[in-house]
Amino acid sequence: MEADAGTRDVVFLDESGFAPTMLRGYTWSRAGQRAVVPREDTRGRRVNVLGALVVGTQLWERTPG
């Protein structure tokens, strides 16, 4: 096809999101004692990543931000 002939580029894109603060659905405590778990602010803590793979190239680039 055109990609095999070198007349077209084939690009695969993938996007992922990460949250460094995990929510806790449950916890353990001693019998008769109440468990207290401090809560962290989750606003502005999400990181989104976009990756691209161009078939037939070996290009790596790291961009901040």
C-alpha positions in Angstrom: 0.0 0.0 0.0 1.0 3.7 0.1 2.7 3.3 3.5 4.7 0.4 2.4 5.8 2.3 -0.8 6.9 5.3 1.3 4.4 7.7 -0.2 2.3 8.1 3.0 3.2 8.3 6.7 1.4 6.1 9.1 1.1 7.7 12.6 -0.4 6.1 15.7 -1.5 8.4 18.5 -2.4 7.5 22.1 -3.5 9.7 25.0 -3.4 8.8 28.6 -4.2 10.6 31.9 -2.6 10.1 35.3 -3.7 11.3 38.7 -0.9 11.1 41.3 -3.4 11.3 44.1 -5.3 8.1 44.4 -8.8 8.0 46.1 -9.1 5.6 49.0 -12.3 3.7 49.0 -11.6 2.0 52.4 -9.0 1.6 55.1 -8.2 -0.5 58.1 -8.2 0.4 61.8 -8.1 -1.3 65.2 -11.3 -2.5 66.6 -13.2 0.3 68.4 -11.0 3.0 66.9 -12.1 5.3 64.0 -9.8 5.5 61.0 -8.9 9.0 60.0 -7.4 9.4 56.5 -6.1 12.9 55.5 -7.5 14.1 52.2 -5.3 15.7 49.6 -6.4 18.4 47.2 -6.8 16.8 43.8 -7.3 20.0 41.8 -4.6 20.6 39.3 -2.9 17.3 40.0 -3.9 15.5 36.8 -1.2 14.9 34.1 -2.2 14.2 30.5 0.3 12.6 28.0 0.0 12.3 24.3 2.3 9.9 22.5 2.9 9.4 18.7 4.6 6.7 16.8 5.5 7.4 13.2 6.0 4.1 11.4 9.5 3.7 9.9 11.2 6.4 12.1 13.2 6.3 15.3 12.5 9.8 16.6 12.4 10.5 20.4 11.6 13.9 21.8 10.7 15.1 25.3 8.8 18.3 25.6 8.1 19.9 29.0 4.7 21.2 29.9 
